[in-house]
Amino acid sequence: MNKADIKKVVLAYSGGLDTSIIIPWLKENYNNCEVIAVSGNVGQADELEGLEEKAIKTGASKCYIEDLTDEYVEDFIIPCVKAGAKYEDYLLGTSHARPIIAKRLVEIAKAEGADAIAHGCTGKGNDQVRFELTIKAFAPDMPIIAPWREWEIKGRDEEIAYAEAHNVPLRITRETNYSKDKNMWHLSHEGLDLEDPGNEPQYEKPGFLEMSVSPINAPDVPTYVTIDFEKGVPTKLDGVAMSQKDIVLKLNEIGGANGIGLLDIVENRLVGMKCRGVYETPGGAILYKALNVLETLCLDKYAAHKKQELSVCYADLVYNGQWFTPLRTALAAFVDSLMENVTGTVRLKLYKGNMINAGVWSPYSLYDPEICTFEEDHVYNQADATGFINLFGLPLKVQAQVNAKNGKQ
């Protein structure tokens, strides 16, 4: 990439520390190029306030703020819920937000006739891969600028110093400088005291948690929640029909108030290192739990087990930025087929960070109480088990006989 050819750059812009200083940095290092800021609204709420004004004051020529919330829930979040996709228990909150934002970046870059796309991802993180693989999927020849892989800045303290020197307004200080990512699905926390896995997260410290409360501070009485699903998709909450987005938002409120969905893990990043993160995913945790409970009624043994196996593959693809790949698309089709009869109602009891099964119903239930009862029944012949065990155990019997002939125990 020849810097002299870069006249107009579209920047993935959040208004956070990294992207805030990238605007002046691009203009300083790329021949005072035009910078167009693009923010994808995936539910980060108050973080969008004043974003356009800030971008313009910092040097951007314009700022797009694109509402992607409905598409994000329906086409990215819910497919992962249906797939049961978790990456080492992480519910993929940052992972599935990046491809939808990057896809919109490409669309705007093409419409604006941009010469390059820039992002603020570090060279240590997963997001650089997620952004760039999506860009390659939709604009394979588009140059990509990743300042963290070029500039002399070494860490977040130096970023803050650069911002102060260039009069870039920040909402953080060196003392509150957690690296956070927030959207309608989750909030992640990294850095500062969390870099030492021996430090307990400060769940009870005011201001640390934003979507949830500590289970210690949750109500002393349980909250019941009922969710209806049709073909694996949530359609009603407590009997009221809602959009998928509104169900997620309402469950965030309910789950957050009850301390649901907190996760503290050391995960294996794509780039090879381990990283400690604390996640808040209150509504997401409830949806994953509820759908899993419903599946225990509606999926047969082999379908359920194969889904569990493939959910790991699905999660790996999403975590690794491979959303727009043939395999991810094929796995999604498999999941949609499997969800054909996953329809019904689940009731959960939420209490101080716990989700307790409180009832499940489905017209497609494979659970037959007359067959599995411990009382007298007229549909199951227990004598049939003798022949079944003889056939099922035949390979073991033959192996034992052969071993005995050859003097092996």
Secondary structure by P-SEA (a helix, b strand, c coil): cccccccbbbbbccccccccaaaaaaaacccccbbbbbbbcccccccccaaaaaaaaaccccccccccccccccccaaaaaaaccccccccaaaaaacaaaaaaaaaaaaaacccbbbbccccccaaaaaaaaaaaaccccbbbbbcccccccccaaaaaaaaaaacccccccccccccccccccbbbbbccccccccccccccccccccccccccccccbbbbbbbbbccccccccccccccaaaaaaaaaaaaaaaccbbbbbbccccccbbbbbbbbbaaaaaaaaaaaaaaaacccaaaaaaaaaaaaaaaaaaaacccccaaaaaaaaaaaaaaccccbbbbbbbcccbbbbccccccccccccccccccccccccccaaaaaaaaaaaaaaaaaaaaaaaccc
